[in-house]
């Protein structure tokens, strides 16, 4: 798995469900933008970058290939978000 070398948090300007946007750098070689920190009924969670399809559903543009990789990214983003709040 690639190492997460940087996480940037950009606070949302409104008081809605989206609390912040994030970008993650992998191995100082790739940057993934468009992650969202959201607050739902069960607390904070992170959504991967996605696009809206014609039928109204969403499709991830980027997503981790394993549960472990997803947890690593989500934990890094939430940790950085909590540091800034």
HTML snippet that shows the backbone in 3Dmol.js (N, CA, C, O; Angstrom):
<script src="https://3Dmol.org/build/3Dmol-min.js"></script>
<div id="view" style="width:600px;height:400px;position:relative"></div>
<script>
const pdb = `
ATOM      1  N   UNK A   1       0.846  -1.191   0.000  1.00  0.00           N
ATOM      2  CA  UNK A   1       0.000   0.000   0.000  1.00  0.00           C
ATOM      3  C   UNK A   1       0.876   1.233   0.000  1.00  0.00           C
ATOM      4  O   UNK A   1       1.916   1.277   0.657  1.00  0.00           O
ATOM      5  N   UNK A   2       0.452   2.207  -0.726  1.00  0.00           N
ATOM      6  CA  UNK A   2       1.153   3.485  -0.775  1.00  0.00           C
ATOM      7  C   UNK A   2       1.085   4.165   0.592  1.00  0.00           C
ATOM      8  O   UNK A   2       0.112   4.007   1.329  1.00  0.00           O
ATOM      9  N   UNK A   3       2.110   4.907   0.911  1.00  0.00           N
ATOM     10  CA  UNK A   3       2.121   5.658   2.165  1.00  0.00           C
ATOM     11  C   UNK A   3       1.383   6.974   1.973  1.00  0.00           C
ATOM     12  O   UNK A   3       1.509   7.618   0.932  1.00  0.00           O
ATOM     13  N   UNK A   4       0.626   7.365   2.963  1.00  0.00           N
ATOM     14  CA  UNK A   4      -0.034   8.666   2.946  1.00  0.00           C
ATOM     15  C   UNK A   4       0.995   9.671   3.441  1.00  0.00           C
ATOM     16  O   UNK A   4       1.395   9.643   4.605  1.00  0.00           O
ATOM     17  N   UNK A   5       1.420  10.555   2.552  1.00  0.00           N
ATOM     18  CA  UNK A   5       2.485  11.490   2.900  1.00  0.00           C
ATOM     19  C   UNK A   5       1.976  12.875   3.274  1.00  0.00           C
ATOM     20  O   UNK A   5       2.716  13.674   3.849  1.00  0.00           O
ATOM     21  N   UNK A   6       0.713  13.166   2.952  1.00  0.00           N
ATOM     22  CA  UNK A   6       0.145  14.454   3.345  1.00  0.00           C
ATOM     23  C   UNK A   6      -1.373  14.376   3.268  1.00  0.00           C
ATOM     24  O   UNK A   6      -1.940  13.738   2.380  1.00  0.00           O
ATOM     25  N   UNK A   7      -2.011  15.040   4.219  1.00  0.00           N
ATOM     26  CA  UNK A   7      -3.468  15.198   4.206  1.00  0.00           C
ATOM     27  C   UNK A   7      -3.750  16.680   4.388  1.00  0.00           C
ATOM     28  O   UNK A   7      -3.251  17.309   5.321  1.00  0.00           O
ATOM     29  N   UNK A   8      -4.553  17.230   3.487  1.00  0.00           N
ATOM     30  CA  UNK A   8      -4.965  18.634   3.608  1.00  0.00           C
ATOM     31  C   UNK A   8      -6.467  18.689   3.800  1.00  0.00           C
ATOM     32  O   UNK A   8      -7.232  17.992   3.133  1.00  0.00           O
ATOM     33  N   UNK A   9      -6.863  19.540   4.732  1.00  0.00           N
ATOM     34  CA  UNK A   9      -8.274  19.711   5.061  1.00  0.00           C
ATOM     35  C   UNK A   9      -8.690  21.125   4.692  1.00  0.00           C
ATOM     36  O   UNK A   9      -7.985  22.093   4.978  1.00  0.00           O
ATOM     37  N   UNK A  10      -9.856  21.226   4.046  1.00  0.00           N
ATOM     38  CA  UNK A  10     -10.422  22.513   3.656  1.00  0.00           C
ATOM     39  C   UNK A  10     -11.824  22.584   4.249  1.00  0.00           C
ATOM     40  O   UNK A  10     -12.740  21.908   3.778  1.00  0.00           O
ATOM     41  N   UNK A  11     -11.986  23.400   5.278  1.00  0.00           N
ATOM     42  CA  UNK A  11     -13.267  23.491   5.982  1.00  0.00           C
ATOM     43  C   UNK A  11     -14.368  23.951   5.034  1.00  0.00           C
ATOM     44  O   UNK A  11     -14.145  24.815   4.186  1.00  0.00           O
ATOM     45  N   UNK A  12     -15.559  23.370   5.181  1.00  0.00           N
ATOM     46  CA  UNK A  12     -16.728  23.773   4.404  1.00  0.00           C
ATOM     47  C   UNK A  12     -17.203  25.138   4.900  1.00  0.00           C
ATOM     48  O   UNK A  12     -17.040  25.473   6.073  1.00  0.00           O
ATOM     49  N   UNK A  13     -17.783  25.908   4.007  1.00  0.00           N
ATOM     50  CA  UNK A  13     -18.222  27.258   4.364  1.00  0.00           C
ATOM     51  C   UNK A  13     -19.643  27.313   4.900  1.00  0.00           C
ATOM     52  O   UNK A  13     -20.098  28.366   5.349  1.00  0.00           O
ATOM     53  N   UNK A  14     -20.341  26.198   4.857  1.00  0.00           N
ATOM     54  CA  UNK A  14     -21.722  26.189   5.345  1.00  0.00           C
ATOM     55  C   UNK A  14     -21.851  25.237   6.538  1.00  0.00           C
ATOM     56  O   UNK A  14     -20.911  24.522   6.886  1.00  0.00           O
ATOM     57  N   UNK A  15     -23.014  25.246   7.143  1.00  0.00           N
ATOM     58  CA  UNK A  15     -23.260  24.393   8.308  1.00  0.00           C
ATOM     59  C   UNK A  15     -24.041  23.138   7.947  1.00  0.00           C
ATOM     60  O   UNK A  15     -24.784  22.632   8.788  1.00  0.00           O
ATOM     61  N   UNK A  16     -23.908  22.619   6.746  1.00  0.00           N
ATOM     62  CA  UNK A  16     -24.624  21.425   6.316  1.00  0.00           C
ATOM     63  C   UNK A  16     -23.924  20.161   6.765  1.00  0.00           C
ATOM     64  O   UNK A  16     -23.101  20.178   7.681  1.00  0.00           O
ATOM     65  N   UNK A  17     -24.263  19.069   6.109  1.00  0.00           N
ATOM     66  CA  UNK A  17     -23.683  17.765   6.439  1.00  0.00           C
ATOM     67  C   UNK A  17     -22.206  17.685   6.072  1.00  0.00           C
ATOM     68  O   UNK A  17     -21.443  16.983   6.735  1.00  0.00           O
ATOM     69  N   UNK A  18     -21.790  18.402   5.014  1.00  0.00           N
ATOM     70  CA  UNK A  18     -20.372  18.399   4.614  1.00  0.00           C
ATOM     71  C   UNK A  18     -19.622  19.328   5.551  1.00  0.00           C
ATOM     72  O   UNK A  18     -19.866  20.534   5.581  1.00  0.00           O
ATOM     73  N   UNK A  19     -18.709  18.753   6.313  1.00  0.00           N
ATOM     74  CA  UNK A  19     -17.940  19.530   7.282  1.00  0.00           C
ATOM     75  C   UNK A  19     -16.626  20.039   6.697  1.00  0.00           C
ATOM     76  O   UNK A  19     -16.132  21.099   7.084  1.00  0.00           O
ATOM     77  N   UNK A  20     -16.055  19.261   5.745  1.00  0.00           N
ATOM     78  CA  UNK A  20     -14.779  19.658   5.151  1.00  0.00           C
ATOM     79  C   UNK A  20     -14.542  18.846   3.882  1.00  0.00           C
ATOM     80  O   UNK A  20     -15.159  17.806   3.649  1.00  0.00           O
ATOM     81  N   UNK A  21     -13.628  19.363   3.081  1.00  0.00           N
ATOM     82  CA  UNK A  21     -13.126  18.641   1.914  1.00  0.00           C
ATOM     83  C   UNK A  21     -11.684  18.290   2.214  1.00  0.00           C
ATOM     84  O   UNK A  21     -11.040  18.951   3.028  1.00  0.00           O
ATOM     85  N   UNK A  22     -11.170  17.258   1.565  1.00  0.00           N
ATOM     86  CA  UNK A  22      -9.804  16.825   1.852  1.00  0.00           C
ATOM     87  C   UNK A  22      -9.100  16.391   0.579  1.00  0.00           C
ATOM     88  O   UNK A  22      -9.726  15.985  -0.400  1.00  0.00           O
ATOM     89  N   UNK A  23      -7.776  16.490   0.623  1.00  0.00           N
ATOM     90  CA  UNK A  23      -6.936  15.898  -0.414  1.00  0.00           C
ATOM     91  C   UNK A  23      -5.880  15.060   0.295  1.00  0.00           C
ATOM     92  O   UNK A  23      -5.441  15.388   1.397  1.00  0.00           O
ATOM     93  N   UNK A  24      -5.486  13.985  -0.352  1.00  0.00           N
ATOM     94  CA  UNK A  24      -4.523  13.047   0.226  1.00  0.00           C
ATOM     95  C   UNK A  24      -3.405  12.832  -0.779  1.00  0.00           C
ATOM     96  O   UNK A  24      -3.659  12.541  -1.948  1.00  0.00           O
ATOM     97  N   UNK A  25      -2.168  12.975  -0.322  1.00  0.00           N
ATOM     98  CA  UNK A  25      -1.005  12.678  -1.162  1.00  0.00           C
ATOM     99  C   UNK A  25      -0.511  11.277  -0.846  1.00  0.00           C
ATOM    100  O   UNK A  25      -0.382  10.902   0.319  1.00  0.00           O
ATOM    101  N   UNK A  26      -0.236  10.508  -1.888  1.00  0.00           N
ATOM    102  CA  UNK A  26       0.253   9.136  -1.751  1.00  0.00           C
ATOM    103  C   UNK A  26       1.672   9.049  -2.274  1.00  0.00           C
ATOM    104  O   UNK A  26       1.929   9.346  -3.441  1.00  0.00           O
ATOM    105  N   UNK A  27       2.599   8.640  -1.410  1.00  0.00           N
ATOM    106  CA  UNK A  27       4.015   8.488  -1.770  1.00  0.00           C
ATOM    107  C   UNK A  27       4.623   9.744  -2.383  1.00  0.00           C
ATOM    108  O   UNK A  27       5.573   9.648  -3.160  1.00  0.00           O
ATOM    109  N   UNK A  28       4.096  10.914  -2.051  1.00  0.00           N
ATOM    110  CA  UNK A  28       4.573  12.171  -2.646  1.00  0.00           C
ATOM    111  C   UNK A  28       4.548  12.133  -4.165  1.00  0.00           C
ATOM    112  O   UNK A  28       5.279  12.881  -4.814  1.00  0.00           O
ATOM    113  N   UNK A  29       3.712  11.268  -4.743  1.00  0.00           N
ATOM    114  CA  UNK A  29       3.661  11.136  -6.202  1.00  0.00           C
ATOM    115  C   UNK A  29       2.264  11.343  -6.767  1.00  0.00           C
ATOM    116  O   UNK A  29       2.121  11.818  -7.894  1.00  0.00           O
ATOM    117  N   UNK A  30       1.232  10.994  -6.003  1.00  0.00           N
ATOM    118  CA  UNK A  30      -0.146  11.117  -6.466  1.00  0.00           C
ATOM    119  C   UNK A  30      -0.948  11.916  -5.453  1.00  0.00           C
ATOM    120  O   UNK A  30      -0.748  11.780  -4.246  1.00  0.00           O
ATOM    121  N   UNK A  31      -1.858  12.751  -5.945  1.00  0.00           N
ATOM    122  CA  UNK A  31      -2.744  13.502  -5.070  1.00  0.00           C
ATOM    123  C   UNK A  31      -4.178  13.157  -5.440  1.00  0.00           C
ATOM    124  O   UNK A  31      -4.564  13.220  -6.607  1.00  0.00           O
ATOM    125  N   UNK A  32      -4.952  12.796  -4.444  1.00  0.00           N
ATOM    126  CA  UNK A  32      -6.369  12.506  -4.632  1.00  0.00           C
ATOM    127  C   UNK A  32      -7.146  13.648  -3.992  1.00  0.00           C
ATOM    128  O   UNK A  32      -7.036  13.883  -2.788  1.00  0.00           O
ATOM    129  N   UNK A  33      -7.932  14.359  -4.801  1.00  0.00           N
ATOM    130  CA  UNK A  33      -8.733  15.478  -4.311  1.00  0.00           C
ATOM    131  C   UNK A  33     -10.203  15.084  -4.329  1.00  0.00           C
ATOM    132  O   UNK A  33     -10.601  14.152  -5.028  1.00  0.00           O
ATOM    133  N   UNK A  34     -10.988  15.794  -3.566  1.00  0.00           N
ATOM    134  CA  UNK A  34     -12.433  15.592  -3.615  1.00  0.00           C
ATOM    135  C   UNK A  34     -12.998  14.672  -2.554  1.00  0.00           C
ATOM    136  O   UNK A  34     -14.176  14.321  -2.619  1.00  0.00           O
ATOM    137  N   UNK A  35     -12.196  14.268  -1.576  1.00  0.00           N
ATOM    138  CA  UNK A  35     -12.748  13.509  -0.460  1.00  0.00           C
ATOM    139  C   UNK A  35     -13.572  14.470   0.391  1.00  0.00           C
ATOM    140  O   UNK A  35     -13.258  15.658   0.459  1.00  0.00           O
ATOM    141  N   UNK A  36     -14.616  13.973   1.037  1.00  0.00           N
ATOM    142  CA  UNK A  36     -15.467  14.815   1.880  1.00  0.00           C
ATOM    143  C   UNK A  36     -15.555  14.224   3.273  1.00  0.00           C
ATOM    144  O   UNK A  36     -15.669  13.011   3.442  1.00  0.00           O
ATOM    145  N   UNK A  37     -15.500  15.097   4.267  1.00  0.00           N
ATOM    146  CA  UNK A  37     -15.786  14.710   5.651  1.00  0.00           C
ATOM    147  C   UNK A  37     -17.229  15.121   5.893  1.00  0.00           C
ATOM    148  O   UNK A  37     -17.577  16.299   5.806  1.00  0.00           O
ATOM    149  N   UNK A  38     -18.061  14.138   6.197  1.00  0.00           N
ATOM    150  CA  UNK A  38     -19.496  14.373   6.395  1.00  0.00           C
ATOM    151  C   UNK A  38     -19.910  13.970   7.797  1.00  0.00           C
ATOM    152  O   UNK A  38     -19.297  13.102   8.419  1.00  0.00           O
ATOM    153  N   UNK A  39     -20.966  14.617   8.286  1.00  0.00           N
ATOM    154  CA  UNK A  39     -21.516  14.215   9.579  1.00  0.00           C
ATOM    155  C   UNK A  39     -22.882  13.601   9.340  1.00  0.00           C
ATOM    156  O   UNK A  39     -23.786  14.245   8.807  1.00  0.00           O
ATOM    157  N   UNK A  40     -23.018  12.349   9.741  1.00  0.00           N
ATOM    158  CA  UNK A  40     -24.280  11.632   9.593  1.00  0.00           C
ATOM    159  C   UNK A  40     -24.837  11.247  10.933  1.00  0.00           C
ATOM    160  O   UNK A  40     -24.361  11.708  11.970  1.00  0.00           O
ATOM    161  N   UNK A  41     -25.851  10.397  10.919  1.00  0.00           N
ATOM    162  CA  UNK A  41     -26.504   9.956  12.147  1.00  0.00           C
ATOM    163  C   UNK A  41     -25.552   9.223  13.082  1.00  0.00           C
ATOM    164  O   UNK A  41     -25.716   9.266  14.301  1.00  0.00           O
ATOM    165  N   UNK A  42     -24.548   8.545  12.505  1.00  0.00           N
ATOM    166  CA  UNK A  42     -23.598   7.766  13.311  1.00  0.00           C
ATOM    167  C   UNK A  42     -22.257   8.467  13.485  1.00  0.00           C
ATOM    168  O   UNK A  42     -21.263   7.814  13.805  1.00  0.00           O
ATOM    169  N   UNK A  43     -22.206   9.768  13.284  1.00  0.00           N
ATOM    170  CA  UNK A  43     -20.970  10.513  13.462  1.00  0.00           C
ATOM    171  C   UNK A  43     -20.306  10.852  12.149  1.00  0.00           C
ATOM    172  O   UNK A  43     -20.939  10.835  11.093  1.00  0.00           O
ATOM    173  N   UNK A  44     -19.008  11.163  12.222  1.00  0.00           N
ATOM    174  CA  UNK A  44     -18.255  11.576  11.047  1.00  0.00           C
ATOM    175  C   UNK A  44     -17.897  10.389  10.165  1.00  0.00           C
ATOM    176  O   UNK A  44     -17.634   9.292  10.659  1.00  0.00           O
ATOM    177  N   UNK A  45     -17.891  10.618   8.861  1.00  0.00           N
ATOM    178  CA  UNK A  45     -17.441   9.607   7.910  1.00  0.00           C
ATOM    179  C   UNK A  45     -16.839  10.308   6.701  1.00  0.00           C
ATOM    180  O   UNK A  45     -17.032  11.509   6.513  1.00  0.00           O
ATOM    181  N   UNK A  46     -16.123   9.571   5.899  1.00  0.00           N
ATOM    182  CA  UNK A  46     -15.414  10.129   4.736  1.00  0.00           C
ATOM    183  C   UNK A  46     -15.951   9.490   3.470  1.00  0.00           C
ATOM    184  O   UNK A  46     -16.045   8.267   3.368  1.00  0.00           O
ATOM    185  N   UNK A  47     -16.304  10.335   2.497  1.00  0.00           N
ATOM    186  CA  UNK A  47     -16.722   9.816   1.197  1.00  0.00           C
ATOM    187  C   UNK A  47     -15.585  10.024   0.203  1.00  0.00           C
ATOM    188  O   UNK A  47     -14.855  11.013   0.256  1.00  0.00           O
ATOM    189  N   UNK A  48     -15.464   9.077  -0.687  1.00  0.00           N
ATOM    190  CA  UNK A  48     -14.443   9.143  -1.727  1.00  0.00           C
ATOM    191  C   UNK A  48     -14.934  10.047  -2.858  1.00  0.00           C
ATOM    192  O   UNK A  48     -16.138  10.268  -2.985  1.00  0.00           O
ATOM    193  N   UNK A  49     -14.026  10.570  -3.678  1.00  0.00           N
ATOM    194  CA  UNK A  49     -14.440  11.405  -4.809  1.00  0.00           C
ATOM    195  C   UNK A  49     -15.379  10.623  -5.729  1.00  0.00           C
ATOM    196  O   UNK A  49     -15.142   9.452  -6.027  1.00  0.00           O
ATOM    197  N   UNK A  50     -16.447  11.287  -6.172  1.00  0.00           N
ATOM    198  CA  UNK A  50     -17.414  10.601  -7.022  1.00  0.00           C
ATOM    199  C   UNK A  50     -18.006  11.572  -8.032  1.00  0.00           C
ATOM    200  O   UNK A  50     -17.806  12.785  -7.960  1.00  0.00           O
ATOM    201  N   UNK A  51     -18.746  10.991  -8.982  1.00  0.00           N
ATOM    202  CA  UNK A  51     -19.461  11.807  -9.951  1.00  0.00           C
ATOM    203  C   UNK A  51     -20.897  11.312 -10.010  1.00  0.00           C
ATOM    204  O   UNK A  51     -21.189  10.143  -9.760  1.00  0.00           O
ATOM    205  N   UNK A  52     -21.776  12.236 -10.346  1.00  0.00           N
ATOM    206  CA  UNK A  52     -23.200  11.890 -10.415  1.00  0.00           C
ATOM    207  C   UNK A  52     -23.517  11.356 -11.808  1.00  0.00           C
ATOM    208  O   UNK A  52     -23.145  11.958 -12.815  1.00  0.00           O
ATOM    209  N   UNK A  53     -24.200  10.231 -11.851  1.00  0.00           N
ATOM    210  CA  UNK A  53     -24.588   9.612 -13.111  1.00  0.00           C
ATOM    211  C   UNK A  53     -25.954  10.134 -13.565  1.00  0.00           C
ATOM    212  O   UNK A  53     -26.674  10.766 -12.792  1.00  0.00           O
ATOM    213  N   UNK A  54     -26.299   9.864 -14.815  1.00  0.00           N
ATOM    214  CA  UNK A  54     -27.569  10.340 -15.377  1.00  0.00           C
ATOM    215  C   UNK A  54     -28.778   9.859 -14.595  1.00  0.00           C
ATOM    216  O   UNK A  54     -29.789  10.557 -14.523  1.00  0.00           O
ATOM    217  N   UNK A  55     -28.681   8.664 -14.004  1.00  0.00           N
ATOM    218  CA  UNK A  55     -29.820   8.126 -13.245  1.00  0.00           C
ATOM    219  C   UNK A  55     -29.909   8.686 -11.821  1.00  0.00           C
ATOM    220  O   UNK A  55     -30.788   8.293 -11.054  1.00  0.00           O
ATOM    221  N   UNK A  56     -29.005   9.598 -11.469  1.00  0.00           N
ATOM    222  CA  UNK A  56     -29.025  10.224 -10.148  1.00  0.00           C
ATOM    223  C   UNK A  56     -28.167   9.532  -9.111  1.00  0.00           C
ATOM    224  O   UNK A  56     -27.984  10.061  -8.014  1.00  0.00           O
ATOM    225  N   UNK A  57     -27.633   8.357  -9.431  1.00  0.00           N
ATOM    226  CA  UNK A  57     -26.753   7.653  -8.496  1.00  0.00           C
ATOM    227  C   UNK A  57     -25.334   8.215  -8.629  1.00  0.00           C
ATOM    228  O   UNK A  57     -25.038   8.990  -9.539  1.00  0.00           O
ATOM    229  N   UNK A  58     -24.478   7.811  -7.713  1.00  0.00           N
ATOM    230  CA  UNK A  58     -23.099   8.281  -7.725  1.00  0.00           C
ATOM    231  C   UNK A  58     -22.147   7.122  -7.963  1.00  0.00           C
ATOM    232  O   UNK A  58     -22.405   5.995  -7.539  1.00  0.00           O
ATOM    233  N   UNK A  59     -21.050   7.406  -8.640  1.00  0.00           N
ATOM    234  CA  UNK A  59     -20.009   6.404  -8.900  1.00  0.00           C
ATOM    235  C   UNK A  59     -18.680   6.968  -8.404  1.00  0.00           C
ATOM    236  O   UNK A  59     -18.299   8.083  -8.761  1.00  0.00           O
ATOM    237  N   UNK A  60     -17.980   6.191  -7.579  1.00  0.00           N
ATOM    238  CA  UNK A  60     -16.671   6.633  -7.091  1.00  0.00           C
ATOM    239  C   UNK A  60     -15.695   6.781  -8.260  1.00  0.00           C
ATOM    240  O   UNK A  60     -15.620   5.922  -9.139  1.00  0.00           O
ATOM    241  N   UNK A  61     -14.956   7.879  -8.249  1.00  0.00           N
ATOM    242  CA  UNK A  61     -13.905   8.097  -9.238  1.00  0.00           C
ATOM    243  C   UNK A  61     -12.618   7.437  -8.751  1.00  0.00           C
ATOM    244  O   UNK A  61     -11.847   6.886  -9.536  1.00  0.00           O
ATOM    245  N   UNK A  62     -12.408   7.505  -7.449  1.00  0.00           N
ATOM    246  CA  UNK A  62     -11.248   6.895  -6.796  1.00  0.00           C
ATOM    247  C   UNK A  62     -11.779   6.115  -5.609  1.00  0.00           C
ATOM    248  O   UNK A  62     -12.635   6.599  -4.868  1.00  0.00           O
ATOM    249  N   UNK A  63     -11.269   4.910  -5.431  1.00  0.00           N
ATOM    250  CA  UNK A  63     -11.624   4.163  -4.230  1.00  0.00           C
ATOM    251  C   UNK A  63     -10.521   3.155  -3.932  1.00  0.00           C
ATOM    252  O   UNK A  63      -9.912   2.606  -4.851  1.00  0.00           O
ATOM    253  N   UNK A  64     -10.265   2.912  -2.651  1.00  0.00           N
ATOM    254  CA  UNK A  64      -9.261   1.928  -2.260  1.00  0.00           C
ATOM    255  C   UNK A  64      -9.697   0.521  -2.674  1.00  0.00           C
ATOM    256  O   UNK A  64     -10.887   0.209  -2.710  1.00  0.00           O
ATOM    257  N   UNK A  65      -8.713  -0.313  -2.982  1.00  0.00           N
ATOM    258  CA  UNK A  65      -8.993  -1.672  -3.451  1.00  0.00           C
ATOM    259  C   UNK A  65      -9.230  -2.658  -2.317  1.00  0.00           C
ATOM    260  O   UNK A  65      -9.717  -3.763  -2.554  1.00  0.00           O
ATOM    261  N   UNK A  66      -8.893  -2.277  -1.087  1.00  0.00           N
ATOM    262  CA  UNK A  66      -9.081  -3.193   0.036  1.00  0.00           C
ATOM    263  C   UNK A  66      -9.659  -2.446   1.226  1.00  0.00           C
ATOM    264  O   UNK A  66      -9.585  -1.220   1.303  1.00  0.00           O
ATOM    265  N   UNK A  67     -10.233  -3.197   2.149  1.00  0.00           N
ATOM    266  CA  UNK A  67     -10.798  -2.632   3.371  1.00  0.00           C
ATOM    267  C   UNK A  67      -9.711  -1.936   4.192  1.00  0.00           C
ATOM    268  O   UNK A  67      -9.937  -0.873   4.771  1.00  0.00           O
ATOM    269  N   UNK A  68      -8.532  -2.553   4.233  1.00  0.00           N
ATOM    270  CA  UNK A  68      -7.418  -1.992   5.004  1.00  0.00           C
ATOM    271  C   UNK A  68      -6.971  -0.650   4.430  1.00  0.00           C
ATOM    272  O   UNK A  68      -6.697   0.290   5.175  1.00  0.00           O
ATOM    273  N   UNK A  69      -6.898  -0.568   3.100  1.00  0.00           N
ATOM    274  CA  UNK A  69      -6.485   0.682   2.454  1.00  0.00           C
ATOM    275  C   UNK A  69      -7.512   1.781   2.715  1.00  0.00           C
ATOM    276  O   UNK A  69      -7.147   2.927   2.977  1.00  0.00           O
ATOM    277  N   UNK A  70      -8.808   1.427   2.642  1.00  0.00           N
ATOM    278  CA  UNK A  70      -9.868   2.404   2.922  1.00  0.00           C
ATOM    279  C   UNK A  70      -9.749   2.907   4.352  1.00  0.00           C
ATOM    280  O   UNK A  70      -9.817   4.113   4.590  1.00  0.00           O
ATOM    281  N   UNK A  71      -9.575   2.005   5.302  1.00  0.00           N
ATOM    282  CA  UNK A  71      -9.451   2.398   6.704  1.00  0.00           C
ATOM    283  C   UNK A  71      -8.261   3.319   6.923  1.00  0.00           C
ATOM    284  O   UNK A  71      -8.344   4.272   7.697  1.00  0.00           O
ATOM    285  N   UNK A  72      -7.161   3.038   6.248  1.00  0.00           N
ATOM    286  CA  UNK A  72      -5.953   3.863   6.386  1.00  0.00           C
ATOM    287  C   UNK A  72      -6.218   5.291   5.916  1.00  0.00           C
ATOM    288  O   UNK A  72      -5.822   6.250   6.578  1.00  0.00           O
ATOM    289  N   UNK A  73      -6.887   5.431   4.775  1.00  0.00           N
ATOM    290  CA  UNK A  73      -7.189   6.761   4.242  1.00  0.00           C
ATOM    291  C   UNK A  73      -8.206   7.474   5.127  1.00  0.00           C
ATOM    292  O   UNK A  73      -8.008   8.635   5.485  1.00  0.00           O
ATOM    293  N   UNK A  74      -9.288   6.791   5.481  1.00  0.00           N
ATOM    294  CA  UNK A  74     -10.333   7.392   6.305  1.00  0.00           C
ATOM    295  C   UNK A  74      -9.763   7.834   7.650  1.00  0.00           C
ATOM    296  O   UNK A  74     -10.044   8.944   8.101  1.00  0.00           O
ATOM    297  N   UNK A  75      -8.976   6.994   8.289  1.00  0.00           N
ATOM    298  CA  UNK A  75      -8.390   7.343   9.586  1.00  0.00           C
ATOM    299  C   UNK A  75      -7.463   8.548   9.486  1.00  0.00           C
ATOM    300  O   UNK A  75      -7.477   9.411  10.363  1.00  0.00           O
ATOM    301  N   UNK A  76      -6.658   8.616   8.429  1.00  0.00           N
ATOM    302  CA  UNK A  76      -5.740   9.750   8.247  1.00  0.00           C
ATOM    303  C   UNK A  76      -6.512  11.049   8.044  1.00  0.00           C
ATOM    304  O   UNK A  76      -6.148  12.082   8.605  1.00  0.00           O
ATOM    305  N   UNK A  77      -7.574  11.002   7.246  1.00  0.00           N
ATOM    306  CA  UNK A  77      -8.374  12.206   6.987  1.00  0.00           C
ATOM    307  C   UNK A  77      -9.086  12.649   8.260  1.00  0.00           C
ATOM    308  O   UNK A  77      -9.057  13.833   8.598  1.00  0.00           O
ATOM    309  N   UNK A  78      -9.718  11.732   8.966  1.00  0.00           N
ATOM    310  CA  UNK A  78     -10.443  12.106  10.191  1.00  0.00           C
ATOM    311  C   UNK A  78      -9.491  12.597  11.281  1.00  0.00           C
ATOM    312  O   UNK A  78      -9.824  13.518  12.026  1.00  0.00           O
ATOM    313  N   UNK A  79      -8.329  11.997  11.378  1.00  0.00           N
ATOM    314  CA  UNK A  79      -7.338  12.457  12.365  1.00  0.00           C
ATOM    315  C   UNK A  79      -6.930  13.906  12.085  1.00  0.00           C
ATOM    316  O   UNK A  79      -6.882  14.731  12.997  1.00  0.00           O
ATOM    317  N   UNK A  80      -6.641  14.201  10.833  1.00  0.00           N
ATOM    318  CA  UNK A  80      -6.241  15.571  10.479  1.00  0.00           C
ATOM    319  C   UNK A  80      -7.406  16.544  10.664  1.00  0.00           C
ATOM    320  O   UNK A  80      -7.204  17.672  11.115  1.00  0.00           O
ATOM    321  N   UNK A  81      -8.612  16.119  10.323  1.00  0.00           N
ATOM    322  CA  UNK A  81      -9.787  16.968  10.524  1.00  0.00           C
ATOM    323  C   UNK A  81      -9.957  17.293  12.007  1.00  0.00           C
ATOM    324  O   UNK A  81     -10.192  18.448  12.363  1.00  0.00           O
ATOM    325  N   UNK A  82      -9.842  16.304  12.859  1.00  0.00           N
ATOM    326  CA  UNK A  82     -10.024  16.530  14.308  1.00  0.00           C
ATOM    327  C   UNK A  82      -8.939  17.431  14.878  1.00  0.00           C
ATOM    328  O   UNK A  82      -9.198  18.176  15.822  1.00  0.00           O
ATOM    329  N   UNK A  83      -7.741  17.380  14.330  1.00  0.00           N
ATOM    330  CA  UNK A  83      -6.669  18.277  14.786  1.00  0.00           C
ATOM    331  C   UNK A  83      -7.031  19.738  14.526  1.00  0.00           C
ATOM    332  O   UNK A  83      -6.640  20.631  15.277  1.00  0.00           O
ATOM    333  N   UNK A  84      -7.775  19.963  13.460  1.00  0.00           N
ATOM    334  CA  UNK A  84      -8.083  21.338  13.049  1.00  0.00           C
ATOM    335  C   UNK A  84      -9.401  21.862  13.592  1.00  0.00           C
ATOM    336  O   UNK A  84      -9.766  23.008  13.330  1.00  0.00           O
ATOM    337  N   UNK A  85     -10.123  21.034  14.350  1.00  0.00           N
ATOM    338  CA  UNK A  85     -11.395  21.527  14.892  1.00  0.00           C
ATOM    339  C   UNK A  85     -11.300  21.798  16.378  1.00  0.00           C
ATOM    340  O   UNK A  85     -12.280  22.217  16.993  1.00  0.00           O
TER     341      UNK A  85
END
`;
const viewer = $3Dmol.createViewer("view");
viewer.addModel(pdb, "pdb");
viewer.setStyle({}, {cartoon: {color: "spectrum"}});
viewer.zoomTo();
viewer.render();
</script>
